[in-house]
Amino acid sequence: MSWNFALILFVLLVLTGIIWVLDLAVLRRGRERRAQVAMAQYDTALVGDAQEAERLRREAGDAARRVPWWIEYAVSFFPVILFVFLLRSFVVEPFRIPSGSMLPTLQSGDLILVNKFSYGLRLPVIDKKVIEVGKPQRGDVFVFRYPVDPDVDYIKRVVGLPGDEIAYLDKKLYINGELVPHVRDGDYFEPDRVSYIAQYKEKLGEIEHKILLNESNPQEYAPMWQFPNRGNCQYSRNGVRCKVPEGQFFAMGDNRDNSADSRYWGFVPESNIVGRAFFIWMNFSDLSRIGRFN
């Protein structure tokens, strides 16, 4: 969806830009020449009255200089489209959280900003990285194009980096054989299910965040389909083990029991990454949520 919008924005930018350049270089001067010719027809000697001649000259000049509506709109909108295109392509891009898979960190309805520069500078539309700036780190919340359907944007947390061995067994997370501990942090009211669920603190890399988890509720794990590098994962009744391929990442939602993520559909290719999410700029149901998040 964001890719389609980027393409539409790019097409509009090119069309309005061409008209803006043509108007500046050619069309504007042509209108001025026509205005001078039209005004010259109303000479005082021919009209007889100086004031009347001046009025007719002014009206003729204004009519000849009148900008066609399609040029006026294109010239007016070009700077706006250019600003929006550069902003969302290279700086930040807004997204709306559509579900509760990232609770309690992000709620459905949160409007967030995604840093497009954190993981490298990419050319818009063709999405080719031209400048290497950084790589996703464990604990980052990132937006990416869903590998199964690249027209859909997903948001999850980076759990596994290229080369990592990730295991999620009996609702416990292991990275390269080491248990990632989580500490109880009260209960959280989950609005989608209208019920309370246990909340925990967890730390991935340098980032401490909160997760939701019902440790007493059994959960079965199985691949949703034969995703790329399916052979890197082994499924069992109590969980899944995966070896993250080079150039790919293992992503999970903070709402561990209610998130369709890498445990089910596989890995996130680096080429699918849109950017790092970092700020809630609006939630119309709860203005107190505005601000940065981990």
Contacts in CASP RR format, 6 or more apart in sequence:
PFRMAT RR
TARGET T0000
AUTHOR 0000-0000-0000
METHOD contacts of the structure
MODEL  1
MSWNFALILFVLLVLTGIIWVLDLAVLRRGRERRAQVAMAQYDTALVGDA
QEAERLRREAGDAARRVPWWIEYAVSFFPVILFVFLLRSFVVEPFRIPSG
SMLPTLQSGDLILVNKFSYGLRLPVIDKKVIEVGKPQRGDVFVFRYPVDP
DVDYIKRVVGLPGDEIAYLDKKLYINGELVPHVRDGDYFEPDRVSYIAQY
KEKLGEIEHKILLNESNPQEYAPMWQFPNRGNCQYSRNGVRCKVPEGQFF
AMGDNRDNSADSRYWGFVPESNIVGRAFFIWMNFSDLSRIGRFN
1 151 0 8 1.000
1 152 0 8 1.000
1 153 0 8 1.000
2 93 0 8 1.000
2 95 0 8 1.000
2 145 0 8 1.000
2 153 0 8 1.000
2 274 0 8 1.000
3 127 0 8 1.000
3 145 0 8 1.000
3 150 0 8 1.000
3 151 0 8 1.000
4 151 0 8 1.000
6 88 0 8 1.000
6 89 0 8 1.000
6 124 0 8 1.000
6 125 0 8 1.000
7 125 0 8 1.000
9 81 0 8 1.000
9 84 0 8 1.000
9 85 0 8 1.000
9 88 0 8 1.000
10 85 0 8 1.000
10 124 0 8 1.000
10 125 0 8 1.000
12 77 0 8 1.000
12 81 0 8 1.000
13 78 0 8 1.000
13 81 0 8 1.000
13 82 0 8 1.000
13 85 0 8 1.000
15 74 0 8 1.000
16 74 0 8 1.000
16 75 0 8 1.000
16 77 0 8 1.000
16 78 0 8 1.000
16 81 0 8 1.000
17 74 0 8 1.000
17 78 0 8 1.000
17 82 0 8 1.000
19 70 0 8 1.000
19 71 0 8 1.000
19 74 0 8 1.000
19 75 0 8 1.000
19 78 0 8 1.000
20 74 0 8 1.000
20 75 0 8 1.000
20 78 0 8 1.000
23 67 0 8 1.000
23 71 0 8 1.000
23 74 0 8 1.000
23 75 0 8 1.000
27 71 0 8 1.000
31 64 0 8 1.000
31 65 0 8 1.000
31 66 0 8 1.000
31 67 0 8 1.000
32 65 0 8 1.000
34 64 0 8 1.000
34 65 0 8 1.000
35 60 0 8 1.000
35 61 0 8 1.000
35 62 0 8 1.000
35 64 0 8 1.000
35 65 0 8 1.000
37 64 0 8 1.000
38 60 0 8 1.000
38 61 0 8 1.000
38 63 0 8 1.000
38 64 0 8 1.000
39 57 0 8 1.000
39 58 0 8 1.000
39 60 0 8 1.000
39 61 0 8 1.000
39 64 0 8 1.000
41 60 0 8 1.000
42 53 0 8 1.000
42 56 0 8 1.000
42 57 0 8 1.000
42 60 0 8 1.000
43 53 0 8 1.000
44 50 0 8 1.000
44 53 0 8 1.000
46 53 0 8 1.000
47 53 0 8 1.000
47 56 0 8 1.000
67 75 0 8 1.000
85 124 0 8 1.000
88 94 0 8 1.000
88 116 0 8 1.000
89 116 0 8 1.000
89 124 0 8 1.000
90 116 0 8 1.000
90 117 0 8 1.000
90 121 0 8 1.000
90 124 0 8 1.000
91 115 0 8 1.000
91 116 0 8 1.000
91 117 0 8 1.000
92 113 0 8 1.000
92 114 0 8 1.000
92 115 0 8 1.000
92 116 0 8 1.000
93 113 0 8 1.000
93 114 0 8 1.000
93 116 0 8 1.000
93 143 0 8 1.000
93 274 0 8 1.000
93 275 0 8 1.000
94 111 0 8 1.000
94 112 0 8 1.000
94 113 0 8 1.000
94 114 0 8 1.000
94 281 0 8 1.000
95 111 0 8 1.000
95 112 0 8 1.000
95 113 0 8 1.000
95 114 0 8 1.000
95 143 0 8 1.000
95 153 0 8 1.000
95 155 0 8 1.000
95 277 0 8 1.000
96 109 0 8 1.000
96 110 0 8 1.000
96 111 0 8 1.000
96 112 0 8 1.000
97 106 0 8 1.000
97 107 0 8 1.000
97 108 0 8 1.000
97 109 0 8 1.000
97 110 0 8 1.000
97 111 0 8 1.000
97 112 0 8 1.000
97 155 0 8 1.000
98 108 0 8 1.000
98 109 0 8 1.000
99 108 0 8 1.000
99 192 0 8 1.000
100 106 0 8 1.000
100 107 0 8 1.000
100 108 0 8 1.000
100 192 0 8 1.000
100 255 0 8 1.000
100 258 0 8 1.000
101 155 0 8 1.000
101 156 0 8 1.000
101 253 0 8 1.000
101 254 0 8 1.000
101 255 0 8 1.000
101 258 0 8 1.000
101 259 0 8 1.000
101 260 0 8 1.000
101 261 0 8 1.000
102 141 0 8 1.000
102 155 0 8 1.000
102 156 0 8 1.000
102 157 0 8 1.000
102 253 0 8 1.000
102 254 0 8 1.000
102 255 0 8 1.000
102 259 0 8 1.000
103 188 0 8 1.000
103 190 0 8 1.000
103 192 0 8 1.000
103 212 0 8 1.000
103 254 0 8 1.000
103 255 0 8 1.000
103 258 0 8 1.000
104 188 0 8 1.000
104 199 0 8 1.000
104 210 0 8 1.000
104 211 0 8 1.000
104 212 0 8 1.000
104 254 0 8 1.000
104 255 0 8 1.000
105 141 0 8 1.000
105 157 0 8 1.000
105 209 0 8 1.000
105 210 0 8 1.000
105 254 0 8 1.000
105 293 0 8 1.000
105 294 0 8 1.000
106 112 0 8 1.000
106 141 0 8 1.000
106 155 0 8 1.000
106 254 0 8 1.000
106 277 0 8 1.000
106 280 0 8 1.000
106 293 0 8 1.000
107 191 0 8 1.000
107 283 0 8 1.000
107 286 0 8 1.000
107 289 0 8 1.000
108 191 0 8 1.000
108 192 0 8 1.000
109 283 0 8 1.000
109 284 0 8 1.000
109 285 0 8 1.000
110 280 0 8 1.000
110 282 0 8 1.000
110 283 0 8 1.000
110 289 0 8 1.000
111 280 0 8 1.000
111 281 0 8 1.000
111 282 0 8 1.000
111 283 0 8 1.000
112 155 0 8 1.000
112 277 0 8 1.000
112 278 0 8 1.000
112 279 0 8 1.000
112 280 0 8 1.000
112 281 0 8 1.000
113 277 0 8 1.000
113 278 0 8 1.000
113 279 0 8 1.000
113 281 0 8 1.000
114 142 0 8 1.000
114 143 0 8 1.000
114 274 0 8 1.000
114 275 0 8 1.000
114 276 0 8 1.000
114 277 0 8 1.000
114 278 0 8 1.000
115 275 0 8 1.000
115 276 0 8 1.000
115 277 0 8 1.000
115 278 0 8 1.000
116 122 0 8 1.000
116 274 0 8 1.000
116 275 0 8 1.000
117 133 0 8 1.000
118 133 0 8 1.000
118 134 0 8 1.000
118 275 0 8 1.000
118 276 0 8 1.000
119 133 0 8 1.000
119 134 0 8 1.000
119 135 0 8 1.000
119 136 0 8 1.000
119 142 0 8 1.000
119 273 0 8 1.000
119 275 0 8 1.000
119 276 0 8 1.000
120 129 0 8 1.000
120 131 0 8 1.000
120 132 0 8 1.000
120 133 0 8 1.000
120 134 0 8 1.000
121 129 0 8 1.000
121 130 0 8 1.000
121 131 0 8 1.000
121 133 0 8 1.000
122 128 0 8 1.000
122 129 0 8 1.000
122 130 0 8 1.000
123 130 0 8 1.000
127 271 0 8 1.000
135 161 0 8 1.000
136 142 0 8 1.000
136 158 0 8 1.000
136 161 0 8 1.000
136 249 0 8 1.000
136 270 0 8 1.000
136 273 0 8 1.000
136 276 0 8 1.000
137 158 0 8 1.000
137 161 0 8 1.000
137 205 0 8 1.000
137 206 0 8 1.000
137 207 0 8 1.000
138 158 0 8 1.000
138 159 0 8 1.000
138 160 0 8 1.000
138 161 0 8 1.000
138 175 0 8 1.000
138 204 0 8 1.000
138 205 0 8 1.000
138 207 0 8 1.000
139 157 0 8 1.000
139 158 0 8 1.000
139 159 0 8 1.000
139 204 0 8 1.000
139 205 0 8 1.000
139 207 0 8 1.000
139 209 0 8 1.000
139 294 0 8 1.000
140 157 0 8 1.000
140 158 0 8 1.000
140 207 0 8 1.000
140 276 0 8 1.000
141 155 0 8 1.000
141 156 0 8 1.000
141 157 0 8 1.000
141 158 0 8 1.000
141 276 0 8 1.000
141 277 0 8 1.000
141 278 0 8 1.000
141 293 0 8 1.000
141 294 0 8 1.000
142 155 0 8 1.000
142 156 0 8 1.000
142 157 0 8 1.000
142 158 0 8 1.000
142 251 0 8 1.000
142 273 0 8 1.000
142 274 0 8 1.000
142 275 0 8 1.000
142 276 0 8 1.000
142 277 0 8 1.000
143 153 0 8 1.000
143 154 0 8 1.000
143 155 0 8 1.000
143 273 0 8 1.000
143 274 0 8 1.000
143 275 0 8 1.000
143 276 0 8 1.000
143 277 0 8 1.000
144 153 0 8 1.000
144 154 0 8 1.000
144 155 0 8 1.000
144 156 0 8 1.000
144 251 0 8 1.000
144 268 0 8 1.000
144 272 0 8 1.000
144 273 0 8 1.000
144 274 0 8 1.000
144 275 0 8 1.000
145 151 0 8 1.000
145 152 0 8 1.000
145 153 0 8 1.000
145 154 0 8 1.000
145 272 0 8 1.000
145 274 0 8 1.000
146 152 0 8 1.000
146 153 0 8 1.000
146 154 0 8 1.000
146 272 0 8 1.000
147 227 0 8 1.000
147 228 0 8 1.000
147 265 0 8 1.000
147 266 0 8 1.000
147 267 0 8 1.000
147 268 0 8 1.000
147 269 0 8 1.000
147 272 0 8 1.000
148 225 0 8 1.000
148 227 0 8 1.000
148 265 0 8 1.000
150 272 0 8 1.000
153 274 0 8 1.000
154 251 0 8 1.000
155 277 0 8 1.000
156 251 0 8 1.000
156 252 0 8 1.000
156 253 0 8 1.000
156 259 0 8 1.000
156 261 0 8 1.000
156 262 0 8 1.000
156 268 0 8 1.000
157 204 0 8 1.000
157 209 0 8 1.000
157 251 0 8 1.000
157 252 0 8 1.000
157 253 0 8 1.000
157 254 0 8 1.000
158 204 0 8 1.000
158 249 0 8 1.000
158 250 0 8 1.000
158 251 0 8 1.000
159 166 0 8 1.000
159 173 0 8 1.000
159 175 0 8 1.000
159 204 0 8 1.000
159 250 0 8 1.000
159 251 0 8 1.000
159 252 0 8 1.000
159 262 0 8 1.000
160 166 0 8 1.000
160 175 0 8 1.000
160 244 0 8 1.000
160 249 0 8 1.000
160 250 0 8 1.000
160 251 0 8 1.000
161 244 0 8 1.000
161 249 0 8 1.000
161 250 0 8 1.000
162 244 0 8 1.000
162 245 0 8 1.000
162 246 0 8 1.000
162 247 0 8 1.000
162 248 0 8 1.000
162 249 0 8 1.000
163 243 0 8 1.000
163 244 0 8 1.000
163 245 0 8 1.000
163 246 0 8 1.000
164 175 0 8 1.000
164 176 0 8 1.000
164 243 0 8 1.000
164 244 0 8 1.000
164 250 0 8 1.000
165 174 0 8 1.000
165 175 0 8 1.000
165 176 0 8 1.000
165 177 0 8 1.000
165 241 0 8 1.000
165 242 0 8 1.000
165 243 0 8 1.000
165 244 0 8 1.000
166 173 0 8 1.000
166 174 0 8 1.000
166 175 0 8 1.000
166 241 0 8 1.000
166 242 0 8 1.000
166 243 0 8 1.000
166 244 0 8 1.000
166 250 0 8 1.000
166 262 0 8 1.000
167 173 0 8 1.000
167 174 0 8 1.000
167 177 0 8 1.000
167 239 0 8 1.000
167 240 0 8 1.000
167 241 0 8 1.000
167 242 0 8 1.000
168 174 0 8 1.000
168 221 0 8 1.000
168 239 0 8 1.000
168 240 0 8 1.000
168 252 0 8 1.000
168 263 0 8 1.000
169 236 0 8 1.000
169 238 0 8 1.000
169 239 0 8 1.000
169 240 0 8 1.000
169 241 0 8 1.000
170 238 0 8 1.000
170 239 0 8 1.000
171 213 0 8 1.000
171 215 0 8 1.000
171 219 0 8 1.000
171 256 0 8 1.000
172 179 0 8 1.000
172 180 0 8 1.000
173 179 0 8 1.000
173 180 0 8 1.000
173 182 0 8 1.000
173 202 0 8 1.000
173 252 0 8 1.000
174 180 0 8 1.000
180 202 0 8 1.000
180 203 0 8 1.000
180 204 0 8 1.000
181 202 0 8 1.000
181 203 0 8 1.000
182 200 0 8 1.000
182 201 0 8 1.000
182 202 0 8 1.000
182 211 0 8 1.000
182 213 0 8 1.000
183 200 0 8 1.000
183 201 0 8 1.000
183 202 0 8 1.000
184 198 0 8 1.000
184 199 0 8 1.000
184 200 0 8 1.000
185 199 0 8 1.000
185 200 0 8 1.000
185 201 0 8 1.000
185 210 0 8 1.000
186 198 0 8 1.000
186 199 0 8 1.000
187 196 0 8 1.000
187 197 0 8 1.000
187 198 0 8 1.000
187 199 0 8 1.000
188 196 0 8 1.000
188 197 0 8 1.000
188 198 0 8 1.000
188 199 0 8 1.000
188 210 0 8 1.000
188 212 0 8 1.000
189 195 0 8 1.000
189 196 0 8 1.000
190 196 0 8 1.000
190 197 0 8 1.000
190 212 0 8 1.000
190 255 0 8 1.000
192 258 0 8 1.000
193 258 0 8 1.000
197 212 0 8 1.000
197 213 0 8 1.000
197 214 0 8 1.000
197 257 0 8 1.000
198 212 0 8 1.000
198 213 0 8 1.000
198 214 0 8 1.000
198 215 0 8 1.000
199 210 0 8 1.000
199 211 0 8 1.000
199 212 0 8 1.000
200 210 0 8 1.000
200 211 0 8 1.000
200 212 0 8 1.000
200 213 0 8 1.000
201 208 0 8 1.000
201 209 0 8 1.000
201 210 0 8 1.000
201 211 0 8 1.000
202 208 0 8 1.000
202 209 0 8 1.000
202 210 0 8 1.000
202 211 0 8 1.000
203 209 0 8 1.000
207 294 0 8 1.000
208 294 0 8 1.000
209 254 0 8 1.000
209 294 0 8 1.000
210 254 0 8 1.000
211 253 0 8 1.000
211 254 0 8 1.000
211 255 0 8 1.000
211 256 0 8 1.000
212 254 0 8 1.000
212 255 0 8 1.000
212 256 0 8 1.000
212 257 0 8 1.000
212 258 0 8 1.000
213 256 0 8 1.000
213 257 0 8 1.000
214 257 0 8 1.000
217 257 0 8 1.000
219 257 0 8 1.000
220 237 0 8 1.000
221 235 0 8 1.000
221 236 0 8 1.000
221 237 0 8 1.000
221 238 0 8 1.000
221 239 0 8 1.000
221 240 0 8 1.000
221 263 0 8 1.000
221 264 0 8 1.000
222 235 0 8 1.000
222 264 0 8 1.000
223 230 0 8 1.000
223 233 0 8 1.000
223 235 0 8 1.000
223 264 0 8 1.000
223 265 0 8 1.000
223 266 0 8 1.000
224 260 0 8 1.000
224 264 0 8 1.000
224 265 0 8 1.000
225 265 0 8 1.000
227 265 0 8 1.000
227 266 0 8 1.000
227 267 0 8 1.000
228 266 0 8 1.000
228 267 0 8 1.000
229 245 0 8 1.000
229 248 0 8 1.000
229 266 0 8 1.000
229 267 0 8 1.000
230 266 0 8 1.000
232 242 0 8 1.000
232 243 0 8 1.000
232 244 0 8 1.000
232 245 0 8 1.000
232 267 0 8 1.000
233 240 0 8 1.000
233 241 0 8 1.000
233 242 0 8 1.000
233 243 0 8 1.000
233 266 0 8 1.000
234 240 0 8 1.000
234 241 0 8 1.000
234 242 0 8 1.000
239 263 0 8 1.000
240 263 0 8 1.000
242 250 0 8 1.000
242 262 0 8 1.000
242 266 0 8 1.000
242 267 0 8 1.000
244 250 0 8 1.000
244 267 0 8 1.000
245 267 0 8 1.000
247 269 0 8 1.000
247 270 0 8 1.000
248 267 0 8 1.000
248 268 0 8 1.000
248 269 0 8 1.000
248 270 0 8 1.000
249 262 0 8 1.000
249 267 0 8 1.000
249 268 0 8 1.000
249 270 0 8 1.000
249 273 0 8 1.000
250 262 0 8 1.000
250 266 0 8 1.000
250 267 0 8 1.000
250 268 0 8 1.000
251 261 0 8 1.000
251 262 0 8 1.000
251 268 0 8 1.000
252 259 0 8 1.000
252 261 0 8 1.000
252 262 0 8 1.000
252 263 0 8 1.000
253 259 0 8 1.000
253 261 0 8 1.000
262 268 0 8 1.000
277 293 0 8 1.000
278 292 0 8 1.000
278 293 0 8 1.000
279 291 0 8 1.000
279 292 0 8 1.000
279 293 0 8 1.000
280 289 0 8 1.000
280 290 0 8 1.000
280 291 0 8 1.000
280 292 0 8 1.000
280 293 0 8 1.000
281 290 0 8 1.000
281 291 0 8 1.000
282 290 0 8 1.000
283 289 0 8 1.000
283 290 0 8 1.000
END
